Amino acid sequence: MARWQRTHTCGDLRTDHVGSEVVLNGWIENHRHHGAVLFVDLRDRYGVTQVVFEQERDGALFERGRRLGAEDVLSVRGVVNRREQPNPDRATGEIEVVVTELEVLAESEPPPFEVLDVPEASEELRMRYRYLDLRRRPVQEALVKRAAFVTAVRKHLASLGFVDIETPVLTRSTPEGARDYLVPSRVHPGSFYALPQSPQIFKQLCMVGGLDRYYQIARCFRDEDLRADRQPEFTQIDLEMSFVEENDVLDVVEQTMVAAFREAFGIELAQPFPRLDYFEAVSRYGNDKPDLRFGIELVDVGALAAKSGFQVFRNAVETGGAVKGLCVPGGGERFSRKDVEKDLGGLAGAYGAKGLAWAKVGADGALAGSIAKFFEGAAGHELCGVMGAKPGDLLLFVADELRIVHRALAELRLAVGDRLGLRTPGEFRFAWVLNFPMFERDDETGGWASSHHPFTAPVDWDLEDYSASPGTVRSRAYDIVMNGWELGSGSIRIHRREVQERVFRFLGIDAEEQQRKFGFLLDAFRYGAPPHGGIALGVDRLITLALGAPSIRDVIAFPKTATATDLMCQAPSGVSARQLEELHIGLSGKALRPDAEGGAGS
């Protein structure tokens, strides 16, 4: 070792080391002058140690110490002493190092912001200087936990016989829901690779190839419309298994999550994970990603609504809609009229509801509120009975088409759960949602599209015609959800060529396009494809939720902004005219702009 190299990290030293000579390396977090004594907090990713320069011991060394600046990189040699005034908030708080030698390994200019655990600088500035932001302890701890989680996942899957297989990053464009990122080929003018939205087809081909247990910590890319907490590139735990049914895949994923949460986070997950049919989940919770940390389920009051004196309720039922409600325990006292009508009513309206009907249950069981006059006496008692309401409870109702009723009440359920403190931080409730619809309406085209992707197997393999009632066809798809968030999607896949072609045809992909885009997959099915299924789980979101981080960007080393921009690297950027010429690409219109090399870029 060179004389300047560390013997210990800044988080190692304890009272057992008192009297030892040590060498520490790190960055100056802060320094404090107290007359003839200078205290410097030296930081690395393992911790912080106080080092001391004493004028009486070495005046020249003391003067050098005085000239040090924030974020300078040091090597200090010294003797470990017991501190006169220990710092109980620091693991190394009972000791300090009295410096005998100093080497400045690198000087720092005054940083654009102070490196603090709780940042004062804007996120934009911190993203511009992300390498400085990475020095903050919460960011480093999140990345270390992320690494521990991924390592635990790898370890567990390997123990189950899974093989880590890398699939191509440069592939062909195939429709998988979002837009592809395209990469022009220089050696094949006019042709493009696509960055993978997922390794879906390749992992299915691994199954055809006899590699019956595949996994990968996969990087994926989607050119999606901009959203606050989405990244254009992301990481997923991707796995596939042969000769399996749904329960086989679910059991492996459940075991893996339990093992990884225990090893990486010290968290014991409740087992077994509940398993809900898609239609059951939507009926009870309003959506397909229920937060099971609390109850408050949706209740169908259509039968009562149809015979009530409340015209809004009756009209909803008579026109084929629905009337459903929530019973909020103790909500009658916790929510004022203003809370209900302005806050909760406004939230329901934001999700499409034309209004929010409500009532509070009095001590005698009588109702008070916007619908009270329509449910007096026996009618009110009957409504409370159906809702399971007790005195002091709050009843909330939405009457509309079923999709809007579910969407509005799902959001109201989460809002009252937050208000009542029922969505407990640090509690993790996983669940499985099974048998999604095979097809759903595309909001843009009005036609039918795959709910998950076109490689998902139907429950009824032998159904010849999907066009009769597409919305009722059920798939063998499943989602894993936690605390109201979808973490991953998977399915049993189609492994029979004729079924895959039938699904493609229904989705408007004719035989010529099938062969052009998916010919290699369809050809593979001719040579003996085993029944298989798998799943992909989003690592970034999972870590964010597990650590309670404010944003997905806090658990990614070099994230992009909500506008898919890398402020540090200034990407995306223009390229030179020469590069475009080599790729046989020309730009026109608003895509043209000068770049630093005198070319044009977009």
N, C-alpha and C positions, 0 to 999 in steps of 0.2 A: 504494500500500500504506500501511496505517496503520503508525505507528512501531513498534507492538508485534508486527506480523506477522512470521513467521519468514522468514529468507533461506535457511536450510538446515534439514534435518531433523536429528534427533539421531543419525542414522547416516551422515551425509554427510562429516563433516570428517576430513581427513587432514593429513599434514605439509605438503602443498602449500598448505594454507590458513594456515600460520603467518604471523602479522602482520596478517591480515585482520580487519576488524570484521564481526561476524555477529550475527544475532538468532536465538535458538532458542526454541521453544515446547514445553512438555511437562509431564509429571507428575513429582513428586519421588519417586524410587524409594528413596533413603536419603540421609542426610546425616551427615557425620563432623566433629566439632570437634577441631581440633589447635591449641589456644592461640589465636594471633592469625590463624589461617587456618581457613576453613570450606569443606569439600568437599561438594558436592551432586551426586548422580547424577541427571541429568535424562533422562526416558524418553519416547519416543513409539514408534509401531509399527515404526519404521525402525531403532531402536537406542538406545543409551545414551551420553551424553556427560557427562564430568565438568566441572562448572563450579565456579569458585573465587571465594570472597569473601575479600578481604584487608583486615584491620583497618587496616593501615598506609596503604593506598591510599585508603580511604573508610570512616571509622569509622561514620558513620550508616548507610551501606549494609550494612556488616558486621552491625550490630545488627539491621537488618531481616531479614537472612538468618538470623540466629540464631532468630528467632521463627517461621520457616517450619515446616510440619508435613508428615508423610507424605501423599502424594497431592494436595498443593496443586498447582494448575495455574499455571505461570509463563510469563512472557516475560522472557528475559534478553538484554541486549545486552552484548557484550564483545569482547575481542581474543583470537585464537587463539594459544596458546603451545605450545611443545614440552614434554612432561612430563619431569620429572627421573627419575621412576620409571615407565616405560611398563607398561601392562597388556596382556600378550600374548594374553589370552583375550577381548579386546574389539576389534572392528574399528576403533574410534576411540581405541584405548588408547595411541597415541603422542602425543596432543594433549590439551589442556584449554582451556577458555574462561575467561579472567579477567573477571569481571563488572564492568561500569561502570554499568549501569542495570538496574533490576528493576521489573517490574510483576506483581503477583499478579492473575491473571485470574479465579481462583476458589479459595476456601479449601475445604479438605476437613475434615469431622469425622474423628475417629479411626476408621479403617475397621474393620469387624467381623472382618477377618482380614488378615494380611499378604499382599500380592500377590507371590508367589514362583513361580519357574519350576517347582519341585517343591513342590506345595501341602502345607501342614501342616493346613489346615482340612478338615473333612469335606465330602464331595460335597454333602450336603444343604444345608450353610451356603453353599457356593459357588453352588449353583443358586438359592438364595434371593436372593443378590446377584450374579446372573450378569453384570451390567454391570461389576462389579469383576473377576470371574473372567476376563472377556474381555480384560483388560489383561495377562494373563500371556502371555509370549512364545510358549510352545508352542501355546496356543489360537489366537493371532493367526496364527502361521505356518501352522497347519493350515487356517485359513479362507482365507488367501492362496493356499495350494497348491490348495485346493478350487476357488477361483475361476479359477486358472490352468488347471486340468484342464477345467472346464466350458467355458472360452473356447476351449481347444484342440479340444474336441469340436465345438463350434459351427463353428469355422473349417474343420475338416476336412470335416464334413458339408456345409457350404455349398459347399466346393470341388467336391463330388461332385453338386451340383445339388439338394440337399435344401432344402425350404422350411420355415421355422420357422412353425408354425401353432398358435395358441392354441385349445384346445377348452374347452367350458363347464365351470365349476366347480359350478354349480347344475344338476343334471340329474335324471333319474328313477332310482328304485331298481331295480336289476337284479341277479340272483343271480350273483356272481362269486367265491364261495368264502368271503369273510369278511362280517361284518355291516357294513352301511352306517351312516355318520353321517347322521342325518336333520335337515333344516332345515324347520321349519314355515313355511307361506306365510301371510302376513297377509291378502293380497288374495284368496286362494282358501281360505277356511276349511275345515279338515279335510284339506287336501292338503299334501303334503310334497315338498320337493326332497331329493335325496341328494347328498352330496359324492362325487366319483368315486373308486372304488378304482383305476381306471386309465382312460385315454382310449380303451379298446379299441374300442368300437363307433364312436366318432367318427372315429378314424383309419381304420377300414375304410370309413366313408362318404366320407372324403377320397379314398380310392382310387376309389370309385364315381364321385366327382365329377371324376375326371381329374387330380387333384393327385398325380402318380405317385410322388413322393418327399417324404414328410412326416417332420418330426422336431419334437420338443418337449422342453425340460427341464421335465418335468411334476411338479406337486405332486399327490400322491395321499393318500387317507385311508382307513384301515381300522380298524373298531372291533373289534380282535382281543382275545382273552384276553391277560392281562398276561404279558409275558416280560421277562427282565432286559435284553436289548439290542435291544428293538424300540421303535419310535416310532409313535404313532397317525397322524402325518402324516410323509410322507417324499418324497424326490425321486428321479425316475428319468429316464434317457435313453430316450426313447420314439421309435421310428421305424417306418415302414411303407413298403413298396415294391411297385409294380405290375409285372406281367409278369415274375415272378421264380420261381426254384426255391430250394431251401434254400441251395445253395452261394453264390448271389448275395448273400443276406442275411448269411451267415456271413463272406464275404470283406469286405464293407463294414464290419462290426463289428470284425473282426480288424484291418483297416487303421486304423480309427479308434482302437482301443485302443493300437496301436503308436505312432501319431502323438501321441496325447495323453499317454501315459506318457513319451515322449521329451521333449516340450516342457514338460510341467508338472513332472515329477519327475526328469528326466535319466536315466531308466531305459530300457535297451534290452531289449525283450522277445524271447524266442526264438521264431522262426517256422519253419515254420507251426505253428499250434496243433493238437495232436493231435485227431483226431475219432474218437470211440468210439460204437459202438452201445450203447444203454441196457443191453441184456441182457449185452453184453460187459463193460461197466463194472461192473455189479453182480456178475457172476461173478468178475471179476479182483480187484476192490477192496472188494466188499461193499456199496457204495452207489453212488448216481448223481452223486456230487460228489467224485471221487477227487483226493487230493493226489498229484500226480505228481512232487514233488520227490525222491521216493525210491521204491525198488522194493518188495520184500516183498509179493508178491501171494498171493491165496488159491489153494490147491491142492485139487482134489477128490480125496479118497482113498476114495470110496465103493466102488470095486471091491475094494480091499484090505480095507476095513472089513467087507464082506459075508462074507468068508471068514476073518476073524480070530477069535481066541479071546476077544475082548473083547465081552461081551454088550451093553454100552451102544452100541457101534458097530454091531453087527449089528441090534439092535432099531431103531435110527434108520433104517437102510436098508430093513429089512423093512416098516416102517410108512409108507414113502413119504417119509421125511425125507432128510437129507443129512449127510455127514461131510466137513468141510473143515478145512484147517489152514494155518498160517503157518510158514515157516522163517525164524527170526531170526538173521542172520549174527553169529557171535561172542556170541550171547545166553547160551550156556551159562556163560560166565565173567562176564558183566555182570549176570545176574539170579540171585539166591539162591533157594533153595526157598521162603523166606518171600515174596520178591518175586512169585514165580510164583503161589503158592497163595492168598496173602492179597490182594495188590494186583491182579494181573491176573485172578485168579479172581473177586475181588469185582467188578471192572469187567465181566467177562463176565456175571455174575449180574445186575448192574444193568440189563443190556440183554436179559434174558429167558432166558439160557442156564441149564440146570440144573446145569452143571458145566463145568470146564475140564480137559481131558486134556493131559498134557505129557510131554516127554522131552528129555533132553540127550544129545548125541552125543559119546561118548568118543573118546579118541585112536585106539582100535582099531576105531571104527565101531559099537561096542556102545552100546545105549541104557540110560539110567538115568533113572528118574522114575516117574510114576504109572501109565504103560502099559507099562513096560519088560518086565514078565514076559509080556505077551501078544505081544511082538514080539522074540523072541530069535532069534539066529542068522540064518538066511536071510530070515526074515520081517522082521527089523529092517533088514537090508541092503536088502531090496526097498522098505520104507517110506522109507528115506533116499534111495533112488534116485528114487522118485516125487516126493519133496519137494525134491530137489536139495540135500540136506543134506551138510555136511562136518563133520569133527571140530571140536568147540567150539561148534556151532550149538545153538539152542534150538528145539524143535518145539512148537507150540501147536495144539490141536484142539478143535472144538466139534461135537457130534452132536445134532441137533434138527431141527425142521421148518426148511425152507430159509430162510424169512424171518428166523427167529431166528439161524440160523447166520450169515447174511450180516451182520445188524445187529451181533452180538456181535464177530465177527472184524473188521469195519470199525473198530470202536472200539479193539480190541486193536492193530490195525495202527498207528493213530495214536499210541496210548500208547507202543508200543515205538519208534516213529519219534522221538517226543519224547525218550525215555530215551537213545537212541543218538545224539541230535543230528543226525538226518537231515532234520528239517523246518527247513531253513536260513532264518533271518530275512533279509529283503532279497532273497531269490530268489523270483521270481514265475513260476509255471508255469500258464498258461492251458490249457484244453482245452474241446472241444465234446462234449456227450453228445446223441445223436440217436435219433429214433424211439422215444419213450416209449410206454408202453401208452396206448391211447385212453381206457380207463376203469379205475377202481380202486374197491375197496370203500370205502364210507363207514363209518368206525369207529362213528359214532353210530347211523345208521339200518340198517346192514347191507346197504343197497342199493348200486347202482352210481352212480358220480359221474364227472365228467370229471377226468382226471389233471391237466390244465392248465386249460382252460376250454372251454365248449361250442362255441366258434367255431373250434377247431382241426380242420384237415382230416385225414381218415383216409388211410392209405397206399393202401388199396383204396377208391377213390371209388365204385365200383359195387356194393359189398356192400349187399344189400338188408336183411338181418336181422342185427342185432348181438347178439340174445339167445342165439344158439346157444352161443357161447363168448366172452363179452365180454372176458375177461382176456387173450385172444390177439390182439385187434384192435390193430393198431399205428397210431400217429398220426404226423403230420409235425411233431411238436414237437421242440424242441431247447433245451438249456440251455448257457449259458457258465459255466464253473466255474474257480476259481483257488484253489490251495493248500488244497483241501478245503472250499471255500465255494461255494455257488451265488450267482452275481452277477446272473444274468438269465435270463429264460425267453422263448421266442418260438415261432413256428410259421408254417407255411404255413396260411392261413386257408381256411375254406369260402367259396366264392364262388358256389355253385350253390344256389338256393333249396330244391330238393327234398332235397338232402343235409342242409342245415341243419335242415329240418323233421324229417327222419328221425332226426337226432341228438337233437333236442329231444324227440321222442316216446319214444325209448329212455330218456331221462333222466326221464321222467314228466311232461314239460311238454306238456299237451294243446293242441289247436289254439286253443282260446279263450284260454288263458294265453299261448301263443306270440304271438298277435296283440296281446294287452293289453300284454305286456312288451317284445316285440321286433318289433312290427308295422312300425315305421318302417325297421328293418334288412331284414326280409323283403321289404317293398315295394320297397326300393332295389334288391334283387337282381333284380327283375323288369325293370329297365331297363338291363341290361348291366353286370355287375360284372366287372372284370378279375381274372385270377388274381393273388393278392397275398399278402404275408407280412411279418412284422416281428418286433420284439423289444422288450423293456424291460429296462434294466439299472439296478440300484439304486446310485445315486450315493453315498449315505451309507456303505453297507458297503464299497463299492469304495475310497473314500478312506480309510476306517479301516484297511483291510488294507494299502493302498499305503504309508501313513505309519507303520504299526506302532503306531497309537494304541491305548491300553488299552480304550477304549469308543467306541461309535458317538456318544455324547454329546459326545466331544471334538472332533468335526468338524462339529458343528451349532451355529450361533450361539446359538439359544435352544431348547435341547432340553427335553423333558419327562422326568419320572422314569419308573421301571419301572412305576409305578401310573398312568401317563398324566396326571400332574399337573404343572402349571406352578407351581412354588413361588414364582417371582418375581411373577407376575401373580395368583396364587391362583385359577387356572382349573383345572377348571370351577368355576363359582360359581352361587349362586342369582340369580334375577331377580325384579323387582318383580311384585306382583299385577297391576298395570296392564299390564305387558308381556304377561303370560300371558293376560289378558283380551282384549287386542288380537289375540292369536293363537288365541283360542278354545280355550285349553288349560286343563284343570283337573288338579290333582294330588291323589293320595289315598294313604293308607297311609304306608309308610315314606319315600315320596318327599317328603312334606310336612316342611318345616322353615322356621323364620323366617329372613329375610335382612335385610341392613342397611337396606333401604328399607321394612321392615314388610310385605313381601309373602311369597311362598313360592317356594322354588326347589329344584331337585334336582341 
